[in-house]
Amino acid sequence: MLVLFDIDATLLTTDEAGIRAMVEVGQRLHTPGFSADGVEFHGRLDPLILADMLAANNIDPTPEAIAAMREGYGRALAARLAPGGISQLLPGAAELVASLAAEPDRMTLGLLTGNFPETGTTKLQAAGLDPQQFPIRVWGDDSPHDPPARDHLPGVALERVSRVWGRQARSEEVVIIGDTPHDIACARAHGCRVLAVATGKFGRDDLAHADKAVETLGDVEAVRRWLMQ
């Protein structure tokens, strides 16, 4: 089985350090009045978020402008998280990852996230998680299509784990764990199971259309039993 974890508000929280870092870079590169007003962040891909932020601030979201924002964002986020204690694991996250990683013959762990690889890695490391615990890593810039969409990412994960397993992975062998309706939608688009966790902006009622919705990952044994079904 392949278990794919979202990062923000699923495994960890950074107290919106990423949003503030993006705004900081926009203010430095463009205008002191650069803001994130009106931009939706939760469950979305970072390339789309940066494009939306530029457009919302009346700046043409060219590939060059997005690339400059991305470069500055990576540095600004690392600086904000460097003091420690800002990127914090959510209840049960470390225990669940360790428990599943201890059974490599039955479980393959992965990430499926809207983060860029460099910023997602920074967040995980700052919270004390080793990205290498997740052999399959699908990032927010891994969509093979333009425009990109989160719905594209499970297909990328299936291709990558098929190479690792040495056979074609089936969608029913994949579980996506996330905290937003976007996580549910991308799982549904590929016939994967989905476990929703209400540790972010959305409550259990908002996530009730998942295969299972929980308040947190804190009851590790209950989550494991469900995964093993």
Secondary structure as the mmCIF struct_conf table of DSSP 4:
data_model
#
loop_
_struct_conf.conf_type_id
_struct_conf.id
_struct_conf.beg_label_comp_id
_struct_conf.beg_label_asym_id
_struct_conf.beg_label_seq_id
_struct_conf.end_label_comp_id
_struct_conf.end_label_asym_id
_struct_conf.end_label_seq_id
STRN STRN1 LEU A 2 PHE A 5
STRN STRN2 ASP A 8 ASP A 8
TURN_TY1_P TURN_TY1_P1 ALA A 9 LEU A 11
STRN STRN3 LEU A 12 THR A 13
TURN_TY1_P TURN_TY1_P2 ASP A 15 GLU A 16
HELX_RH_AL_P HELX_RH_AL_P1 ALA A 17 LEU A 29
TURN_TY1_P TURN_TY1_P3 HIS A 30 HIS A 30
TURN_TY1_P TURN_TY1_P4 PRO A 32 GLY A 33
TURN_TY1_P TURN_TY1_P5 ASP A 37 GLY A 38
TURN_TY1_P TURN_TY1_P6 HIS A 42 GLY A 43
HELX_RH_AL_P HELX_RH_AL_P2 ASP A 46 ALA A 56
TURN_TY1_P TURN_TY1_P7 ASN A 57 ASN A 58
HELX_RH_AL_P HELX_RH_AL_P3 PRO A 63 LEU A 81
TURN_TY1_P TURN_TY1_P8 ALA A 82 PRO A 83
BEND BEND1 GLY A 84 SER A 87
STRN STRN4 GLN A 88 LEU A 89
HELX_LH_PP_P HELX_LH_PP_P1 LEU A 90 LEU A 90
TURN_TY1_P TURN_TY1_P9 PRO A 91 GLY A 92
HELX_RH_AL_P HELX_RH_AL_P4 ALA A 93 ALA A 101
TURN_TY1_P TURN_TY1_P10 ALA A 102 ALA A 102
TURN_TY1_P TURN_TY1_P11 PRO A 104 ARG A 106
STRN STRN5 THR A 108 LEU A 112
BEND BEND2 GLY A 114 ASN A 115
HELX_RH_AL_P HELX_RH_AL_P5 PRO A 117 ALA A 127
TURN_TY1_P TURN_TY1_P12 GLY A 128 GLY A 128
HELX_RH_3T_P HELX_RH_3T_P1 PRO A 131 GLN A 133
BEND BEND3 PRO A 135 PRO A 135
STRN STRN6 ILE A 136 VAL A 138
TURN_TY1_P TURN_TY1_P13 GLY A 140 ASP A 141
BEND BEND4 PRO A 144 PRO A 147
HELX_RH_3T_P HELX_RH_3T_P2 ARG A 150 HIS A 152
HELX_RH_AL_P HELX_RH_AL_P6 LEU A 153 TRP A 165
TURN_TY1_P TURN_TY1_P14 GLY A 166 GLY A 166
BEND BEND5 ARG A 167 ARG A 167
HELX_LH_PP_P HELX_LH_PP_P2 GLN A 168 ARG A 170
HELX_RH_3T_P HELX_RH_3T_P3 SER A 171 GLU A 173
STRN STRN7 VAL A 174 GLY A 178
BEND BEND6 ASP A 179 THR A 180
HELX_RH_AL_P HELX_RH_AL_P7 PRO A 181 ARG A 188
TURN_TY1_P TURN_TY1_P15 ALA A 189 GLY A 191
STRN STRN8 ARG A 193 VAL A 197
BEND BEND7 THR A 199 LYS A 201
TURN_TY1_P TURN_TY1_P16 ARG A 204 HIS A 209
BEND BEND8 ALA A 210 ASP A 211
STRN STRN9 LYS A 212 VAL A 214
BEND BEND9 GLU A 215 GLU A 215
BEND BEND10 LEU A 217 LEU A 217
HELX_RH_AL_P HELX_RH_AL_P8 VAL A 220 LEU A 227
TURN_TY1_P TURN_TY1_P17 MET A 228 MET A 228
#
